[in-house]
Amino acid sequence: MLQLHQFRHSAFCEKVRLVLAAKRLDYTVVEVLPGLGQWQLFRLSGQRQVPVLVDGAEVIADSSAIALHLEARHPEPALLPADPRERAQALLLEDWADTTLAAGCRLALLQAAAADPVLRGALLPDTTPGPLRQLVAGLPEQLGEAMAGAIAVAGSQQLEVRLEQLAALVTATPYLVGERLSLADLAVAAQLSLLKFPASAGAPLAGRGAPGIADNPLLEPLFSWRDRIGAQVGRA
């Protein structure tokens, strides 16, 4: 049985969950508690970052490495196109999603969480002790506003432009590469989960997200596309 060590609300963990779902693989989840849990993860994998997948005697860290491992072990359905050009496009888009898009999404989520105590508390792992959860959620509003103001507005504007371009792209075609679902779709969809949480995030996060993005009507086609991708692999 596969075992996924994760933070529930990590976009990179969501990417791995989407890959596992697309390949119809059963797995168990170990929710990593920040601090002690990360030290235990270090003893297992040699690093403290999630996701980490345990597959029998193999321990694989990093969402891209995990995706490639699963693609090799479970080639059907394929998430990387057979055509070399399309395969290169899918891998380039995955890398863009994991780097440039991920950085913008993290900043937008931090800005939203800084000003929203409900969001701050809900993003903590389920295993977070109650007193710590209350402390984080109850940070003074003025501190949240100061944190939000420290995040560059220019970065947010650039993210919105890129998201509008993505929305136009997925309106024209159901998949980012070729005519089938690929790793590129799953990587992008996973990062979008930080901007407007899907129904699978559960209450109180579902539908919540970054102001100006989650409620932007120009981006609604993009989030609808993300939800269709999730429904296709059974993660609706």
Beta strands, then each sheet from edge to edge (+ up, - down):
strand 1: 2-6
strand 2: 27-31
strand 3: 52-55
strand 4: 58-61
sheet 1: 2+ 1+ 3- 4+
end
